[in-house]
Amino acid sequence: MWVILGAGVFGLAISIERFFFLSSRSGFKVDLFVQDVLKTVQNNDVSAAQHMVDKAGKMALAQVFRPALIEASSGAERIRNSVDEATLRVIPQLEKRTPFLGTIGNIATLIGLMGTIYGLIIAFAAVGKPGIDPAEKSTLLAQGIAAAMNTTYLGLLIAIPSIALYTFFRGKTQKLIDQIDEFSLRLVNVLVERSYKTQKYHISAAQLKDGIALHVTHNNIKVFTDNKMIKEITI
């Protein structure tokens, strides 16, 4: 029973830590926050959007938005990579320690079952042992059954809330992950569209010769004239 109680205390500590951690990462009025950030970016005011994200503090979505806004003028590939890196960093933090609650629920149930078997062993050993007064046998039998029932009860008392809390925190975590996947994609699309619309490159007329050639890769354009590169553009 002490082992089961220790597992229960450990599970309670994890539950309290996860509750405050996930609450601080959930944010408040997430949909409105995302709409404001996207609208600000579409109005070509990235610095204001960065300020809004900074004010959101530890919010998980803000931690993903922040690198994307920093790389807003670095081209589509850099924007996508920054979001991917931030997502890979944030999601493990959201999922951290929650699986322990499911493990504690299973262990508490099994230890309670082991205590039940132990109590029944004591009870049947007392009944089958010769040379013991019948009154004493009744006492030993009652003690064995009490031990069996108490460990079963305590095991279930710890296991049921642990599994329920695991389900609750798992659902809350999945909701945050879904928000990150959905809203980060929307931000990336807006930033990429903005980068294509706003980036302008100029080549002076003095640099142009009779012939001009373009070398285009995935996100890079090189401008050549007379076999000499005069401009390199990253998009």
C-alpha positions as a Markdown table, in Angstrom:
| # | Residue | x | y | z |
|---|---|---|---|---|
| 1 | Met | 0.0 | 0.0 | 0.0 |
| 2 | Trp | 2.9 | 2.4 | 0.6 |
| 3 | Val | 4.2 | 1.7 | -2.9 |
| 4 | Ile | 0.8 | 2.5 | -4.3 |
| 5 | Leu | 0.5 | 5.6 | -2.2 |
| 6 | Gly | 4.0 | 6.7 | -3.4 |
| 7 | Ala | 2.9 | 6.2 | -7.0 |
| 8 | Gly | -0.2 | 8.3 | -6.3 |
| 9 | Val | 1.9 | 11.2 | -4.9 |
| 10 | Phe | 4.2 | 11.1 | -7.9 |
| 11 | Gly | 1.2 | 11.1 | -10.3 |
| 12 | Leu | -0.3 | 14.1 | -8.4 |
| 13 | Ala | 2.9 | 16.1 | -8.7 |
| 14 | Ile | 3.0 | 15.4 | -12.5 |
| 15 | Ser | -0.7 | 16.4 | -12.8 |
| 16 | Ile | -0.1 | 19.7 | -11.1 |
| 17 | Glu | 3.0 | 20.5 | -13.2 |
| 18 | Arg | 1.2 | 19.5 | -16.5 |
| 19 | Phe | -1.9 | 21.6 | -15.6 |
| 20 | Phe | 0.0 | 24.8 | -15.1 |
| 21 | Phe | 2.4 | 24.2 | -18.0 |
| 22 | Leu | -0.3 | 23.4 | -20.6 |
| 23 | Ser | -2.4 | 26.3 | -19.3 |
| 24 | Ser | 0.4 | 28.7 | -19.8 |
| 25 | Arg | 1.0 | 27.3 | -23.4 |
| 26 | Ser | -2.7 | 27.3 | -24.4 |
| 27 | Gly | -3.1 | 31.1 | -24.5 |
| 28 | Phe | -6.4 | 33.1 | -24.5 |
| 29 | Lys | -8.7 | 33.7 | -27.5 |
| 30 | Val | -6.3 | 31.9 | -29.8 |
| 31 | Asp | -8.5 | 32.4 | -32.9 |
| 32 | Leu | -8.6 | 36.2 | -32.4 |
| 33 | Phe | -4.8 | 36.3 | -31.7 |
| 34 | Val | -4.1 | 34.4 | -35.0 |
| 35 | Gln | -6.5 | 36.7 | -37.0 |
| 36 | Asp | -4.8 | 39.8 | -35.6 |
| 37 | Val | -1.3 | 38.5 | -36.5 |
| 38 | Leu | -2.3 | 37.5 | -40.0 |
| 39 | Lys | -4.1 | 40.7 | -40.7 |
| 40 | Thr | -1.1 | 42.7 | -39.5 |
| 41 | Val | 1.3 | 40.7 | -41.7 |
| 42 | Gln | -1.1 | 41.2 | -44.7 |
| 43 | Asn | -0.9 | 44.9 | -44.0 |
| 44 | Asn | 2.9 | 44.6 | -44.4 |
| 45 | Asp | 3.7 | 45.5 | -40.8 |
| 46 | Val | 5.8 | 42.5 | -39.7 |
| 47 | Ser | 7.4 | 44.4 | -36.8 |
| 48 | Ala | 4.0 | 45.0 | -35.2 |
| 49 | Ala | 3.1 | 41.3 | -35.7 |
| 50 | Gln | 6.4 | 40.4 | -33.9 |
| 51 | His | 5.4 | 42.7 | -31.1 |
| 52 | Met | 2.1 | 40.9 | -30.7 |
| 53 | Val | 3.8 | 37.5 | -30.7 |
| 54 | Asp | 6.3 | 38.7 | -28.0 |
| 55 | Lys | 3.4 | 39.9 | -25.8 |
| 56 | Ala | 1.9 | 36.4 | -26.0 |
| 57 | Gly | 4.8 | 35.2 | -23.9 |
| 58 | Lys | 5.0 | 31.4 | -23.4 |
| 59 | Met | 2.1 | 30.6 | -25.6 |
| 60 | Ala | 3.0 | 27.5 | -27.7 |
| 61 | Leu | 1.6 | 29.0 | -30.9 |
| 62 | Ala | 3.6 | 32.2 | -30.4 |
| 63 | Gln | 6.8 | 30.2 | -30.0 |
| 64 | Val | 6.2 | 28.8 | -33.5 |
| 65 | Phe | 5.1 | 32.1 | -35.0 |
| 66 | Arg | 8.2 | 34.0 | -33.7 |
| 67 | Pro | 10.9 | 32.4 | -35.9 |
| 68 | Ala | 8.7 | 32.6 | -38.9 |
| 69 | Leu | 8.2 | 36.3 | -38.5 |
| 70 | Ile | 11.9 | 36.8 | -37.9 |
| 71 | Glu | 12.6 | 35.1 | -41.2 |
| 72 | Ala | 9.8 | 36.9 | -43.0 |
| 73 | Ser | 12.1 | 38.5 | -45.5 |
| 74 | Ser | 14.4 | 35.5 | -46.0 |
| 75 | Gly | 12.4 | 33.6 | -48.6 |
| 76 | Ala | 9.9 | 30.8 | -48.7 |
| 77 | Glu | 12.3 | 28.0 | -47.8 |
| 78 | Arg | 13.8 | 29.8 | -44.8 |
| 79 | Ile | 10.3 | 30.6 | -43.5 |
| 80 | Arg | 9.1 | 27.0 | -43.8 |
| 81 | Asn | 12.3 | 25.6 | -42.2 |
| 82 | Ser | 12.0 | 28.0 | -39.2 |
| 83 | Val | 8.4 | 26.9 | -38.6 |
| 84 | Asp | 9.4 | 23.2 | -38.8 |
| 85 | Glu | 12.3 | 23.7 | -36.4 |
| 86 | Ala | 10.1 | 25.5 | -33.9 |
| 87 | Thr | 7.4 | 22.9 | -34.1 |
| 88 | Leu | 9.9 | 20.1 | -33.5 |
| 89 | Arg | 11.1 | 22.0 | -30.5 |
| 90 | Val | 7.7 | 22.9 | -29.0 |
| 91 | Ile | 5.7 | 19.7 | -29.4 |
| 92 | Pro | 8.0 | 17.4 | -27.3 |
| 93 | Gln | 7.7 | 20.0 | -24.5 |
| 94 | Leu | 3.9 | 19.7 | -24.7 |
| 95 | Glu | 3.9 | 15.9 | -24.6 |
| 96 | Lys | 6.6 | 15.7 | -21.9 |
| 97 | Arg | 5.8 | 13.6 | -18.7 |
| 98 | Thr | 2.1 | 13.1 | -19.6 |
| 99 | Pro | 2.6 | 9.4 | -20.5 |
| 100 | Phe | 3.8 | 8.8 | -16.9 |
| 101 | Leu | 0.2 | 9.2 | -15.8 |
| 102 | Gly | -1.0 | 6.3 | -17.9 |
| 103 | Thr | 1.9 | 4.2 | -16.6 |
| 104 | Ile | 1.1 | 5.1 | -13.0 |
| 105 | Gly | -2.5 | 4.1 | -13.6 |
| 106 | Asn | -1.5 | 0.6 | -14.9 |
| 107 | Ile | 1.1 | 0.1 | -12.2 |
| 108 | Ala | -1.2 | 1.0 | -9.4 |
| 109 | Thr | -3.8 | -1.5 | -10.7 |
| 110 | Leu | -1.2 | -4.3 | -10.9 |
| 111 | Ile | 0.3 | -3.6 | -7.5 |
| 112 | Gly | -3.2 | -3.5 | -6.0 |
| 113 | Leu | -3.8 | -6.9 | -7.6 |
| 114 | Met | -0.6 | -8.2 | -6.2 |
| 115 | Gly | -1.7 | -7.0 | -2.8 |
| 116 | Thr | -5.0 | -8.9 | -3.2 |
| 117 | Ile | -3.1 | -12.1 | -4.0 |
| 118 | Tyr | -0.9 | -11.6 | -1.0 |
| 119 | Gly | -3.8 | -11.1 | 1.3 |
| 120 | Leu | -5.6 | -14.2 | 0.0 |
| 121 | Ile | -2.4 | -16.2 | 0.5 |
| 122 | Ile | -2.3 | -15.1 | 4.1 |
| 123 | Ala | -6.0 | -15.9 | 4.6 |
| 124 | Phe | -5.8 | -19.4 | 3.1 |
| 125 | Ala | -2.6 | -20.2 | 4.9 |
| 126 | Ala | -4.2 | -19.3 | 8.2 |
| 127 | Val | -7.3 | -21.5 | 7.4 |
| 128 | Gly | -5.1 | -24.5 | 6.4 |
| 129 | Lys | -2.6 | -24.3 | 9.2 |
| 130 | Pro | -3.2 | -27.1 | 11.8 |
| 131 | Gly | -3.1 | -26.6 | 15.5 |
| 132 | Ile | -4.5 | -23.0 | 15.5 |
| 133 | Asp | -7.5 | -22.1 | 17.6 |
| 134 | Pro | -10.6 | -21.5 | 15.5 |
| 135 | Ala | -11.1 | -18.0 | 16.9 |
| 136 | Glu | -7.5 | -17.2 | 15.9 |
| 137 | Lys | -8.1 | -18.7 | 12.5 |
| 138 | Ser | -11.1 | -16.4 | 12.0 |
| 139 | Thr | -8.9 | -13.4 | 13.0 |
| 140 | Leu | -6.1 | -14.3 | 10.6 |
| 141 | Leu | -8.7 | -15.0 | 7.8 |
| 142 | Ala | -10.3 | -11.6 | 8.4 |
| 143 | Gln | -6.9 | -9.9 | 8.4 |
| 144 | Gly | -5.9 | -11.5 | 5.1 |
| 145 | Ile | -9.1 | -10.6 | 3.4 |
| 146 | Ala | -8.8 | -7.0 | 4.7 |
| 147 | Ala | -5.3 | -6.7 | 3.3 |
| 148 | Ala | -6.5 | -8.0 | 0.0 |
| 149 | Met | -9.5 | -5.6 | -0.2 |
| 150 | Asn | -7.5 | -2.6 | 1.0 |
| 151 | Thr | -4.8 | -2.9 | -1.5 |
| 152 | Thr | -7.3 | -3.4 | -4.3 |
| 153 | Tyr | -9.3 | -0.4 | -3.2 |
| 154 | Leu | -6.2 | 1.8 | -2.9 |
| 155 | Gly | -4.8 | 0.6 | -6.3 |
| 156 | Leu | -8.1 | 1.5 | -8.0 |
| 157 | Leu | -8.3 | 4.8 | -6.1 |
| 158 | Ile | -5.0 | 5.8 | -7.6 |
| 159 | Ala | -5.4 | 4.2 | -11.0 |
| 160 | Ile | -8.8 | 5.7 | -12.0 |
| 161 | Pro | -7.9 | 9.4 | -11.5 |
| 162 | Ser | -4.4 | 8.8 | -13.1 |
| 163 | Ile | -5.9 | 7.4 | -16.3 |
| 164 | Ala | -8.6 | 10.1 | -16.3 |
| 165 | Leu | -6.0 | 12.8 | -16.0 |
| 166 | Tyr | -3.8 | 11.2 | -18.6 |
| 167 | Thr | -6.8 | 11.2 | -21.0 |
| 168 | Phe | -7.5 | 14.9 | -20.2 |
| 169 | Phe | -4.0 | 16.1 | -20.6 |
| 170 | Arg | -3.5 | 14.1 | -23.8 |
| 171 | Gly | -6.6 | 15.7 | -25.3 |
| 172 | Lys | -5.4 | 19.1 | -24.3 |
| 173 | Thr | -2.0 | 18.5 | -25.7 |
| 174 | Gln | -3.5 | 17.2 | -29.0 |
| 175 | Lys | -5.6 | 20.3 | -29.3 |
| 176 | Leu | -2.5 | 22.5 | -29.0 |
| 177 | Ile | -0.7 | 20.4 | -31.6 |
| 178 | Asp | -3.6 | 20.7 | -34.0 |
| 179 | Gln | -3.7 | 24.5 | -33.5 |
| 180 | Ile | 0.1 | 24.7 | -34.2 |
| 181 | Asp | -0.3 | 22.6 | -37.4 |
| 182 | Glu | -3.3 | 24.6 | -38.7 |
| 183 | Phe | -2.3 | 28.2 | -37.8 |
| 184 | Ser | 1.4 | 27.8 | -38.6 |
| 185 | Leu | 0.5 | 26.7 | -42.1 |
| 186 | Arg | -1.8 | 29.7 | -42.5 |
| 187 | Leu | 1.0 | 32.0 | -41.3 |
| 188 | Val | 3.5 | 30.4 | -43.7 |
| 189 | Asn | 1.2 | 30.8 | -46.6 |
| 190 | Val | 0.7 | 34.5 | -45.8 |
| 191 | Leu | 4.4 | 35.2 | -45.4 |
| 192 | Val | 5.4 | 33.3 | -48.5 |
| 193 | Glu | 2.7 | 35.2 | -50.5 |
| 194 | Arg | 3.9 | 38.5 | -49.1 |
| 195 | Ser | 7.6 | 37.7 | -49.9 |
| 196 | Tyr | 6.7 | 37.0 | -53.5 |
| 197 | Lys | 4.7 | 40.2 | -53.8 |
| 198 | Thr | 7.0 | 42.6 | -52.0 |
| 199 | Gln | 10.5 | 41.6 | -53.0 |
| 200 | Lys | 11.8 | 43.7 | -55.9 |
| 201 | Tyr | 15.2 | 43.5 | -57.4 |
| 202 | His | 16.8 | 46.1 | -59.7 |
| 203 | Ile | 19.5 | 45.8 | -62.3 |
| 204 | Ser | 21.0 | 49.0 | -63.6 |
| 205 | Ala | 20.9 | 49.6 | -67.4 |
| 206 | Ala | 24.7 | 50.0 | -67.3 |
| 207 | Gln | 25.1 | 46.3 | -66.2 |
| 208 | Leu | 23.1 | 45.0 | -69.2 |
| 209 | Lys | 24.8 | 44.0 | -72.3 |
| 210 | Asp | 23.6 | 42.5 | -75.6 |
| 211 | Gly | 22.8 | 39.2 | -74.0 |
| 212 | Ile | 21.3 | 38.2 | -70.6 |
| 213 | Ala | 20.9 | 34.8 | -69.2 |
| 214 | Leu | 19.0 | 33.5 | -66.1 |
| 215 | His | 20.0 | 30.4 | -64.1 |
| 216 | Val | 17.0 | 29.4 | -62.0 |
| 217 | Thr | 16.9 | 26.8 | -59.2 |
| 218 | His | 14.4 | 26.1 | -56.5 |
| 219 | Asn | 14.7 | 29.3 | -54.6 |
| 220 | Asn | 17.6 | 31.0 | -56.3 |
| 221 | Ile | 18.0 | 33.1 | -59.5 |
| 222 | Lys | 21.3 | 34.1 | -60.9 |
| 223 | Val | 21.5 | 36.7 | -63.7 |
| 224 | Phe | 24.4 | 36.5 | -66.1 |
| 225 | Thr | 25.5 | 38.8 | -68.9 |
| 226 | Asp | 28.5 | 38.0 | -71.1 |
| 227 | Asn | 29.1 | 34.9 | -68.9 |
| 228 | Lys | 29.5 | 37.1 | -65.9 |
| 229 | Met | 27.1 | 36.9 | -62.9 |
| 230 | Ile | 25.8 | 40.4 | -62.1 |
| 231 | Lys | 22.9 | 39.5 | -59.7 |
| 232 | Glu | 22.0 | 36.7 | -57.4 |
| 233 | Ile | 18.4 | 36.6 | -56.0 |
| 234 | Thr | 17.2 | 34.4 | -53.3 |
| 235 | Ile | 13.4 | 33.9 | -53.0 |
